[in-house]
Amino acid sequence: MTKIYRIALLEDNKKQLEKLAGYLEKIPNAQLVLKSSSSDDFFEHLKTATPDILVADLDLGNDSMSGMEVATELNLPVFFASINTADYIEDLEELKRDAEICVDHITKPFTEEQFTKSFIRFLKEVYLFSNLDYVHLDFNKTKRNKILIDDIVYLCADKRAGSESNNKQIHFINRKPENLIDFSFSKMEEKGLQKSQFVTVHKSFRVNKKYIRCYHRKTCTIEISVFDGCGKTKSHYLPVSETYQTDIKKNFG
């Protein structure tokens, strides 16, 4: 990992602010571009600092904002260093889930060694997350949804399976299916869904190779893993048409 990350630091305790700044300045992949003890000052200088990552206390004392509120507004990867992280666990999980950013924390008091190890691990997570492949897809009710390609199990144009008109259904490994709007199989690559990852098993199905468990010769179906709607995955079977059976047998039989 060679990327240098620009760090913004927000901590209301000035002694703690200087201590954390000192820790961060010793980390090779971190460049401290902003440090502040209040949200007003922080946002004033944010205009020119352009950080990649926020390091913040959750409780900013008598400040008009909390560290969580600042993090929510910035929508940057955030590492919280706070004495009361246990009180914010649900908020931390919600921020990580809804904002789709890397979120981690360390609870005070901690040593420089503990902070450094935790923060370097966090930087590795940010690096891996930033290199994941996403696409933006239009659903029935929302447009330009940011979707991790690895979360997509298969795309379906079978009306018997729920697809409507010219629209397609998209099925995931971790959430309920959605209806795609104005999506064409012939233009999948233009959307960022590559043929190297999605295999055709039938005129109505394009499947992420990652989730194909095996090919069942007797039934001419592939077994895949897909979200079951109850927070778990289940096995599902899709037909393989004769045109594609030879290739599917070779690769997954």
C-alpha positions in Angstrom: 0.0 0.0 0.0 1.8 3.2 -1.2 -1.1 5.7 -1.3 -0.7 8.7 0.9 -3.9 9.6 2.7 -4.7 13.2 3.7 -6.0 13.2 7.3 -8.4 15.7 9.0 -8.3 15.5 12.8 -11.1 16.8 15.0 -10.7 16.6 18.8 -12.0 19.1 21.4 -9.3 18.4 24.0 -6.3 20.4 22.8 -3.8 18.2 24.6 -5.3 15.1 23.1 -5.4 16.9 19.7 -1.7 17.5 19.8 -1.0 14.0 21.0 -3.0 12.4 18.2 -1.5 14.8 15.6 1.9 13.5 16.8 0.9 9.9 16.4 -0.5 10.5 12.9 2.6 12.4 11.7 4.7 9.3 12.4 2.6 7.0 10.2 4.2 6.8 6.7 0.9 6.7 4.7 -0.8 9.5 6.6 -0.4 13.2 5.9 -2.1 15.5 8.4 -3.7 18.4 6.5 -6.1 19.7 9.1 -6.4 19.6 12.9 -9.0 21.4 14.9 -10.7 21.5 18.3 -14.1 22.7 17.2 -16.5 21.9 14.3 -16.9 25.6 13.3 -13.1 26.0 12.8 -12.9 22.6 11.3 -15.4 23.3 8.5 -13.9 26.7 7.9 -10.5 25.2 7.1 -12.0 22.2 5.4 -12.6 24.2 2.3 -8.9 24.2 1.4 -7.7 21.0 3.2 -9.5 18.4 1.0 -8.9 15.4 3.3 -9.4 11.7 2.4 -10.0 10.5 5.9 -11.5 11.9 9.1 -10.1 11.1 12.6 -12.5 12.4 15.3 -13.7 12.3 18.8 -17.3 11.2 19.1 -18.1 13.6 22.0 -16.9 17.2 21.2 -18.0 18.6 24.6 -19.9 21.8 24.3 -19.6 22.0 20.5 -22.7 22.5 18.4 -22.0 19.2 16.7 -20.9 15.7 17.7 -18.2 13.8 15.9 -20.8 11.5 14.5 -22.7 14.4 13.0 -19.5 15.8 11.4 -18.7 12.3 10.0 -22.2 12.0 8.6 -22.0 15.4 6.9 -18.5 14.7 5.4 -19.2 11.1 4.3 -15.5 10.2 4.4 -13.9 7.1 5.8 -13.8 7.8 9.5 -11.7 6.6 12.4 -13.2 7.5 15.8 -10.9 7.9 18.9 -13.2 8.4 21.9 -13.7 7.5 25.5 -17.4 6.5 25.0 -17.4 4.4 21.8 -19.6 1.8 23.5 -22.5 4.3 23.7 -22.3 4.8 19.9 -22.1 1.2 18.6 -25.5 1.3 16.9 -24.7 4.7 15.4 -21.3 3.4 14.1 -22.9 0.4 12.5 -25.6 2.6 10.9 -23.1 5.0 9.5 -21.0 2.2 8.1 -24.0 0.5 6.5 -25.9 3.5 5.2 -23.1 5.7 4.1 -21.1 2.8 2.6 -17.8 4.0 4.0 -15.1 2.5 6.1 -15.7 3.1 9.8 -13.6 2.0 12.7 -12.8 3.2 16.3 -10.5 2.9 19.2 -11.5 3.5 22.8 -9.6 5.9 25.1 -7.3 5.5 26.9 -4.8 3.9 24.5 -1.1 3.9 23.9 0.6 5.3 20.8 1.4 1.7 19.8 -2.3 0.7 20.1 -3.4 3.7 18.1 -0.8 3.2 15.4 -1.6 -0.5 14.9 -5.3 0.1 14.8 -5.0 3.1 12.4 -2.7 1.2 10.0 -5.1 -1.6 9.9 -7.9 0.9 9.1 -5.8 2.4 6.3 -5.5 -1.1 4.8 -9.3 -1.5 4.9 -9.8 1.9 3.3 -7.3 1.0 0.5 -9.1 -2.3 -0.2 -12.5 -0.7 -0.1 -11.5 2.1 -2.5 -10.3 -0.6 -5.0 -13.5 -2.5 -5.1 -15.5 -2.2 -8.3 -18.9 -0.5 -8.3 -21.6 0.2 -10.9 -24.4 2.8 -10.8 -27.8 1.3 -11.7 -31.3 2.6 -12.0 -34.0 0.8 -10.0 -37.7 1.1 -10.1 -37.9 3.9 -7.5 -34.3 5.2 -7.3 -31.7 6.2 -9.8 -27.9 5.8 -9.9 -27.7 3.4 -7.0 -24.1 2.6 -6.2 -23.8 -1.2 -6.2 -20.7 -3.3 -5.5 -20.3 -5.7 -8.4 -19.4 -8.6 -6.1 -22.8 -8.3 -4.3 -24.6 -9.1 -7.6 -25.6 -12.8 -8.0 -27.5 -12.7 -11.2 -29.6 -10.6 -13.6 -32.9 -11.9 -14.8 -35.2 -11.2 -17.8 -37.7 -14.0 -17.1 -41.2 -12.7 -16.6 -42.1 -15.9 -14.6 -39.4 -14.9 -12.1 -40.8 -11.4 -11.6 -39.3 -9.3 -14.5 -41.7 -6.9 -16.1 -41.8 -5.7 -19.7 -38.3 -4.7 -20.9 -37.0 -4.3 -17.4 -34.8 -6.8 -15.6 -34.5 -8.1 -12.1 -31.2 -8.0 -10.2 -30.6 -10.4 -7.4 -28.0 -10.0 -4.6 -26.1 -12.0 -2.0 -27.0 -9.6 0.8 -30.3 -7.8 0.0 -33.6 -8.3 -1.6 -33.9 -8.2 -5.5 -34.7 -4.9 -7.3 -36.3 -4.1 -10.6 -33.8 -2.6 -13.1 -35.0 0.2 -15.4 -34.0 0.4 -19.1 -31.3 -2.1 -18.7 -30.1 -4.2 -21.6 -28.1 -7.4 -21.6 -26.4 -6.2 -24.8 -25.1 -3.1 -23.0 -23.9 -4.8 -19.7 -20.3 -3.9 -20.3 -21.2 -0.3 -20.9 -22.6 -0.3 -17.3 -19.4 -1.9 -16.0 -20.6 -5.5 -15.8 -17.9 -7.5 -17.6 -18.3 -10.7 -19.6 -15.3 -12.0 -17.8 -17.3 -12.0 -14.5 -20.9 -12.7 -15.7 -21.7 -15.8 -17.6 -24.7 -16.4 -19.8 -26.5 -19.6 -18.9 -29.8 -18.9 -20.6 -31.2 -16.1 -22.7 -32.9 -14.8 -19.6 -30.1 -15.1 -17.1 -26.6 -13.6 -16.6 -24.9 -15.0 -13.6 -21.9 -13.9 -11.5 -19.4 -16.8 -11.7 -18.4 -16.1 -8.1 -21.8 -17.5 -6.9 -22.1 -20.6 -9.1 -21.6 -23.6 -6.8 -21.9 -26.4 -9.5 -23.7 -27.6 -12.6 -26.3 -30.4 -12.2 -26.2 -32.6 -15.3 -29.4 -34.5 -14.7 -31.5 -31.3 -14.4 -29.4 -29.1 -16.6 -29.3 -26.4 -13.9 -26.7 -24.4 -12.1 -26.8 -24.1 -8.3 -26.2 -20.6 -7.0 -26.1 -18.8 -3.6 -28.5 -16.0 -3.3 -30.1 -13.8 -0.5 -33.2 -15.5 1.0 -34.8 -12.3 2.4 -34.2 -13.3 6.0 -30.6 -12.2 6.4 -29.2 -15.5 5.1 -28.2 -17.1 1.8 -29.9 -20.1 0.2 -29.3 -22.4 -2.7 -31.2 -21.5 -5.9 -31.4 -23.3 -9.3 -31.4 -21.7 -12.7 -31.9 -23.6 -16.0 -29.0 -23.8 -18.4 -30.2 -23.8 -22.1 -28.7 -26.3 -24.5 -26.7 -23.5 -26.3 -24.6 -22.9 -23.2 -24.5 -26.4 -21.6 -21.1 -27.4 -23.0 -19.3 -24.4 -21.6 -21.0 -24.6 -18.3 -20.3 -28.3 -17.9 -16.6 -27.6 -18.7 -16.2 -24.8 -16.2 -18.7 -25.8 -13.4 -19.6 -29.5 -14.0 
